[in-house]
C-alpha cells in the first residue's frame, strides 16, 4: 500500500508540473502546436464547430505510457 501511495503522489506532482507548463506556455512559442497537429479533426460550420484532437490524444497517450513505465521501473 505504501508503494501505491508514493506512486500517486509522484503522479500528482507530475500532473501539476505538466499543468503549470501548459498554463504558462500554452499558445506561445514551442507549445503552440499542441492541439493543432495534422490529423486532429476540426469541422467548423455556420451554427457551430466540432474539434477532436485525435493525434494529440495519441501523442499524450504514448508520453504518459512511457512515464508510467519509468515510474513502475523505479518504484515497482
MARVEX-111882 format. One record per atom (N, C-alpha, C, O): x, z, y; atom name; residue number from 0. Coordinates in Angstrom, 1 decimal. Layout:
[pt [X,Z,Y],"CA",NUM]
...
END
This chain:
[pt [0.8,0.0,-1.2],"N",0]
[pt [0.0,0.0,0.0],"CA",0]
[pt [0.9,0.0,1.3],"C",0]
[pt [0.5,-0.5,2.3],"O",0]
[pt [2.0,0.6,1.2],"N",1]
[pt [2.9,0.7,2.3],"CA",1]
[pt [3.4,-0.7,2.7],"C",1]
[pt [3.5,-1.0,3.9],"O",1]
[pt [3.7,-1.6,1.7],"N",2]
[pt [4.2,-2.9,2.0],"CA",2]
[pt [3.1,-3.7,2.6],"C",2]
[pt [3.4,-4.5,3.5],"O",2]
[pt [1.9,-3.6,2.2],"N",3]
[pt [0.8,-4.3,2.8],"CA",3]
[pt [0.6,-3.9,4.3],"C",3]
[pt [0.4,-4.8,5.1],"O",3]
[pt [0.7,-2.6,4.6],"N",4]
[pt [0.6,-2.2,6.0],"CA",4]
[pt [1.7,-2.7,6.8],"C",4]
[pt [1.5,-3.1,8.0],"O",4]
[pt [2.9,-2.7,6.3],"N",5]
[pt [4.1,-3.3,7.0],"CA",5]
[pt [3.9,-4.8,7.3],"C",5]
[pt [4.2,-5.2,8.4],"O",5]
[pt [3.4,-5.5,6.3],"N",6]
[pt [3.2,-6.9,6.4],"CA",6]
[pt [2.1,-7.2,7.5],"C",6]
[pt [2.3,-8.1,8.3],"O",6]
[pt [1.1,-6.4,7.5],"N",7]
[pt [0.0,-6.6,8.5],"CA",7]
[pt [0.5,-6.3,9.9],"C",7]
[pt [0.2,-7.0,10.9],"O",7]
[pt [1.4,-5.3,10.1],"N",8]
[pt [2.0,-5.0,11.4],"CA",8]
[pt [2.8,-6.2,11.9],"C",8]
[pt [2.7,-6.6,13.0],"O",8]
[pt [3.7,-6.7,11.0],"N",9]
[pt [4.6,-7.8,11.4],"CA",9]
[pt [3.7,-9.1,11.7],"C",9]
[pt [4.1,-9.8,12.6],"O",9]
[pt [2.7,-9.3,10.9],"N",10]
[pt [1.8,-10.5,11.1],"CA",10]
[pt [1.1,-10.3,12.5],"C",10]
[pt [1.0,-11.3,13.2],"O",10]
[pt [0.7,-9.1,12.8],"N",11]
[pt [0.0,-8.9,14.1],"CA",11]
[pt [1.0,-9.1,15.2],"C",11]
[pt [0.6,-9.7,16.2],"O",11]
[pt [2.2,-8.6,15.1],"N",12]
[pt [3.2,-8.8,16.1],"CA",12]
[pt [3.5,-10.3,16.3],"C",12]
[pt [3.7,-10.7,17.4],"O",12]
[pt [3.6,-11.0,15.2],"N",13]
[pt [3.9,-12.4,15.3],"CA",13]
[pt [2.8,-13.2,16.0],"C",13]
[pt [3.1,-14.0,16.8],"O",13]
[pt [1.6,-12.8,15.6],"N",14]
[pt [0.4,-13.5,16.3],"CA",14]
[pt [0.4,-13.1,17.8],"C",14]
[pt [0.0,-14.0,18.6],"O",14]
[pt [0.8,-11.9,18.1],"N",15]
[pt [0.8,-11.6,19.5],"CA",15]
[pt [1.8,-12.3,20.3],"C",15]
[pt [1.6,-12.8,21.4],"O",15]
[pt [3.0,-12.5,19.7],"N",16]
[pt [4.1,-13.3,20.3],"CA",16]
[pt [3.6,-14.8,20.5],"C",16]
[pt [3.8,-15.4,21.5],"O",16]
[pt [3.1,-15.3,19.4],"N",17]
[pt [2.6,-16.7,19.5],"CA",17]
[pt [1.5,-16.9,20.6],"C",17]
[pt [1.5,-17.8,21.3],"O",17]
[pt [0.6,-15.9,20.6],"N",18]
[pt [-0.5,-16.0,21.6],"CA",18]
[pt [0.1,-15.9,23.0],"C",18]
[pt [-0.4,-16.6,23.9],"O",18]
[pt [1.1,-15.0,23.2],"N",19]
[pt [1.7,-14.9,24.6],"CA",19]
[pt [2.4,-16.2,25.0],"C",19]
[pt [2.3,-16.6,26.1],"O",19]
[pt [3.1,-16.8,24.0],"N",20]
[pt [3.8,-18.1,24.3],"CA",20]
[pt [2.8,-19.2,24.7],"C",20]
[pt [3.0,-19.9,25.7],"O",20]
[pt [1.7,-19.3,23.9],"N",21]
[pt [0.7,-20.3,24.2],"CA",21]
[pt [0.0,-20.0,25.5],"C",21]
[pt [-0.4,-20.9,26.2],"O",21]
[pt [-0.2,-18.7,25.8],"N",22]
[pt [-0.9,-18.4,27.0],"CA",22]
[pt [-0.1,-18.7,28.3],"C",22]
[pt [-0.6,-19.3,29.2],"O",22]
[pt [1.2,-18.4,28.2],"N",23]
[pt [2.0,-18.6,29.4],"CA",23]
[pt [2.5,-20.0,29.5],"C",23]
[pt [2.7,-20.5,30.7],"O",23]
[pt [2.7,-20.7,28.4],"N",24]
[pt [3.3,-22.0,28.5],"CA",24]
[pt [2.3,-23.1,28.1],"C",24]
[pt [2.7,-24.3,28.1],"O",24]
[pt [1.1,-22.8,27.8],"N",25]
[pt [0.1,-23.8,27.4],"CA",25]
[pt [-0.2,-24.8,28.5],"C",25]
[pt [-0.5,-24.4,29.6],"O",25]
[pt [-0.1,-26.0,28.2],"N",26]
[pt [-0.4,-27.1,29.1],"CA",26]
[pt [0.8,-27.4,30.0],"C",26]
[pt [0.7,-28.3,30.9],"O",26]
[pt [1.9,-26.7,29.9],"N",27]
[pt [3.1,-27.0,30.7],"CA",27]
[pt [4.2,-27.4,29.8],"C",27]
[pt [4.4,-26.8,28.7],"O",27]
[pt [5.0,-28.3,30.2],"N",28]
[pt [6.3,-28.6,29.6],"CA",28]
[pt [6.2,-28.9,28.1],"C",28]
[pt [5.4,-29.8,27.7],"O",28]
[pt [6.9,-28.2,27.3],"N",29]
[pt [7.1,-28.6,25.9],"CA",29]
[pt [5.9,-28.3,25.0],"C",29]
[pt [5.8,-28.7,23.9],"O",29]
[pt [4.9,-27.5,25.5],"N",30]
[pt [3.7,-27.3,24.7],"CA",30]
[pt [2.5,-28.1,25.1],"C",30]
[pt [1.4,-27.9,24.6],"O",30]
[pt [2.7,-29.0,26.0],"N",31]
[pt [1.6,-29.9,26.5],"CA",31]
[pt [1.1,-30.8,25.4],"C",31]
[pt [0.0,-31.3,25.5],"O",31]
[pt [1.9,-31.1,24.4],"N",32]
[pt [1.5,-32.0,23.3],"CA",32]
[pt [0.6,-31.3,22.3],"C",32]
[pt [-0.1,-31.9,21.5],"O",32]
[pt [0.6,-29.9,22.3],"N",33]
[pt [-0.2,-29.2,21.3],"CA",33]
[pt [-1.7,-29.4,21.5],"C",33]
[pt [-2.2,-29.1,22.6],"O",33]
[pt [-2.4,-29.9,20.5],"N",34]
[pt [-3.8,-30.3,20.6],"CA",34]
[pt [-4.0,-31.7,21.0],"C",34]
[pt [-5.2,-32.1,21.1],"O",34]
[pt [-3.0,-32.5,21.3],"N",35]
[pt [-3.1,-33.9,21.6],"CA",35]
[pt [-2.3,-34.8,20.7],"C",35]
[pt [-1.8,-35.8,21.2],"O",35]
[pt [-2.1,-34.4,19.5],"N",36]
[pt [-1.3,-35.2,18.6],"CA",36]
[pt [-2.1,-36.4,18.1],"C",36]
[pt [-3.3,-36.4,18.1],"O",36]
[pt [-1.4,-37.5,17.7],"N",37]
[pt [-2.0,-38.6,17.1],"CA",37]
[pt [-2.7,-38.2,15.8],"C",37]
[pt [-2.1,-37.5,15.0],"O",37]
[pt [-4.0,-38.5,15.7],"N",38]
[pt [-4.7,-38.1,14.5],"CA",38]
[pt [-5.8,-37.1,14.8],"C",38]
[pt [-6.7,-36.8,14.0],"O",38]
[pt [-5.7,-36.4,16.0],"N",39]
[pt [-6.7,-35.5,16.5],"CA",39]
[pt [-7.9,-36.3,16.9],"C",39]
[pt [-7.8,-37.3,17.5],"O",39]
[pt [-9.1,-35.8,16.5],"N",40]
[pt [-10.3,-36.6,16.7],"CA",40]
[pt [-10.9,-36.2,18.1],"C",40]
[pt [-11.2,-35.0,18.3],"O",40]
[pt [-11.2,-37.1,18.9],"N",41]
[pt [-11.8,-36.9,20.2],"CA",41]
[pt [-12.8,-38.0,20.5],"C",41]
[pt [-12.5,-39.2,20.5],"O",41]
[pt [-14.1,-37.6,20.6],"N",42]
[pt [-15.2,-38.5,20.9],"CA",42]
[pt [-15.8,-38.0,22.2],"C",42]
[pt [-16.3,-36.9,22.3],"O",42]
[pt [-15.8,-38.9,23.2],"N",43]
[pt [-16.5,-38.5,24.5],"CA",43]
[pt [-17.6,-39.5,24.8],"C",43]
[pt [-17.4,-40.7,24.7],"O",43]
[pt [-18.7,-38.9,25.2],"N",44]
[pt [-19.9,-39.8,25.5],"CA",44]
[pt [-20.5,-39.3,26.8],"C",44]
[pt [-20.0,-38.5,27.5],"O",44]
[pt [-21.6,-39.9,27.1],"N",45]
[pt [-22.3,-39.6,28.4],"CA",45]
[pt [-22.9,-38.2,28.3],"C",45]
[pt [-23.0,-37.5,29.3],"O",45]
[pt [-23.4,-37.8,27.2],"N",46]
[pt [-24.1,-36.5,27.1],"CA",46]
[pt [-23.3,-35.3,26.5],"C",46]
[pt [-23.8,-34.2,26.4],"O",46]
[pt [-22.0,-35.6,26.2],"N",47]
[pt [-21.2,-34.5,25.7],"CA",47]
[pt [-19.9,-35.1,25.0],"C",47]
[pt [-19.6,-36.3,25.1],"O",47]
[pt [-19.2,-34.2,24.5],"N",48]
[pt [-18.0,-34.6,23.8],"CA",48]
[pt [-17.7,-33.8,22.6],"C",48]
[pt [-18.3,-32.7,22.4],"O",48]
[pt [-16.9,-34.3,21.7],"N",49]
[pt [-16.6,-33.6,20.4],"CA",49]
[pt [-15.1,-33.7,20.3],"C",49]
[pt [-14.5,-34.8,20.4],"O",49]
[pt [-14.4,-32.6,19.9],"N",50]
[pt [-13.0,-32.6,19.7],"CA",50]
[pt [-12.6,-31.8,18.5],"C",50]
[pt [-13.1,-30.6,18.4],"O",50]
[pt [-11.9,-32.4,17.6],"N",51]
[pt [-11.4,-31.7,16.4],"CA",51]
[pt [-10.0,-32.0,16.2],"C",51]
[pt [-9.6,-33.1,15.8],"O",51]
[pt [-9.1,-31.0,16.4],"N",52]
[pt [-7.6,-31.3,16.2],"CA",52]
[pt [-7.1,-31.2,14.8],"C",52]
[pt [-6.6,-30.3,14.4],"O",52]
[pt [-7.4,-32.3,14.0],"N",53]
[pt [-7.0,-32.4,12.6],"CA",53]
[pt [-5.5,-32.2,12.4],"C",53]
[pt [-5.2,-31.3,11.6],"O",53]
[pt [-4.7,-33.0,13.0],"N",54]
[pt [-3.3,-32.9,12.8],"CA",54]
[pt [-2.7,-31.6,13.3],"C",54]
[pt [-1.7,-31.1,12.8],"O",54]
[pt [-3.2,-31.1,14.5],"N",55]
[pt [-2.7,-29.9,15.0],"CA",55]
[pt [-3.0,-28.7,14.0],"C",55]
[pt [-2.2,-27.8,13.8],"O",55]
[pt [-4.2,-28.8,13.4],"N",56]
[pt [-4.5,-27.8,12.4],"CA",56]
[pt [-3.6,-27.9,11.2],"C",56]
[pt [-3.2,-26.8,10.6],"O",56]
[pt [-3.3,-29.1,10.7],"N",57]
[pt [-2.4,-29.2,9.6],"CA",57]
[pt [-1.0,-28.7,9.9],"C",57]
[pt [-0.3,-28.1,9.1],"O",57]
[pt [-0.5,-29.0,11.2],"N",58]
[pt [0.8,-28.5,11.6],"CA",58]
[pt [0.8,-27.0,11.7],"C",58]
[pt [1.8,-26.4,11.2],"O",58]
[pt [-0.2,-26.4,12.2],"N",59]
[pt [-0.3,-24.9,12.2],"CA",59]
[pt [-0.4,-24.3,10.8],"C",59]
[pt [0.2,-23.3,10.6],"O",59]
[pt [-1.1,-25.0,9.9],"N",60]
[pt [-1.1,-24.5,8.5],"CA",60]
[pt [0.2,-24.5,7.9],"C",60]
[pt [0.6,-23.6,7.2],"O",60]
[pt [1.0,-25.6,8.1],"N",61]
[pt [2.3,-25.7,7.5],"CA",61]
[pt [3.2,-24.6,8.1],"C",61]
[pt [4.0,-24.0,7.3],"O",61]
[pt [3.2,-24.4,9.4],"N",62]
[pt [4.0,-23.4,10.0],"CA",62]
[pt [3.7,-22.0,9.6],"C",62]
[pt [4.6,-21.2,9.3],"O",62]
[pt [2.4,-21.7,9.5],"N",63]
[pt [2.0,-20.4,9.0],"CA",63]
[pt [2.3,-20.1,7.6],"C",63]
[pt [2.7,-19.0,7.2],"O",63]
[pt [2.2,-21.2,6.7],"N",64]
[pt [2.6,-21.0,5.3],"CA",64]
[pt [4.0,-20.8,5.2],"C",64]
[pt [4.4,-19.9,4.4],"O",64]
[pt [4.9,-21.4,6.0],"N",65]
[pt [6.3,-21.2,5.9],"CA",65]
[pt [6.6,-19.8,6.4],"C",65]
[pt [7.5,-19.1,5.8],"O",65]
[pt [6.0,-19.3,7.5],"N",66]
[pt [6.2,-18.0,8.0],"CA",66]
[pt [5.8,-16.9,7.0],"C",66]
[pt [6.5,-16.0,6.8],"O",66]
[pt [4.7,-17.1,6.3],"N",67]
[pt [4.2,-16.2,5.3],"CA",67]
[pt [5.1,-16.2,4.1],"C",67]
[pt [5.3,-15.1,3.5],"O",67]
[pt [5.7,-17.3,3.7],"N",68]
[pt [6.6,-17.4,2.6],"CA",68]
[pt [7.9,-16.6,2.9],"C",68]
[pt [8.4,-15.9,2.1],"O",68]
[pt [8.4,-16.7,4.2],"N",69]
[pt [9.5,-16.0,4.6],"CA",69]
[pt [9.3,-14.5,4.6],"C",69]
[pt [10.1,-13.7,4.2],"O",69]
[pt [8.1,-14.1,5.1],"N",70]
[pt [7.7,-12.7,5.1],"CA",70]
[pt [7.6,-12.1,3.7],"C",70]
[pt [8.1,-11.0,3.4],"O",70]
[pt [7.0,-12.9,2.8],"N",71]
[pt [6.9,-12.5,1.4],"CA",71]
[pt [8.3,-12.4,0.7],"C",71]
[pt [8.6,-11.5,-0.1],"O",71]
[pt [9.2,-13.3,1.1],"N",72]
[pt [10.6,-13.2,0.5],"CA",72]
[pt [11.3,-12.0,0.9],"C",72]
[pt [12.0,-11.4,0.1],"O",72]
[pt [11.2,-11.6,2.2],"N",73]
[pt [12.0,-10.4,2.7],"CA",73]
[pt [11.3,-9.1,2.5],"C",73]
[pt [11.9,-8.1,2.3],"O",73]
[pt [9.9,-9.1,2.4],"N",74]
[pt [9.2,-7.8,2.3],"CA",74]
[pt [8.4,-7.7,0.9],"C",74]
[pt [7.8,-6.7,0.7],"O",74]
[pt [8.5,-8.7,0.1],"N",75]
[pt [7.7,-8.7,-1.1],"CA",75]
[pt [8.5,-8.4,-2.3],"C",75]
[pt [8.0,-8.4,-3.4],"O",75]
END
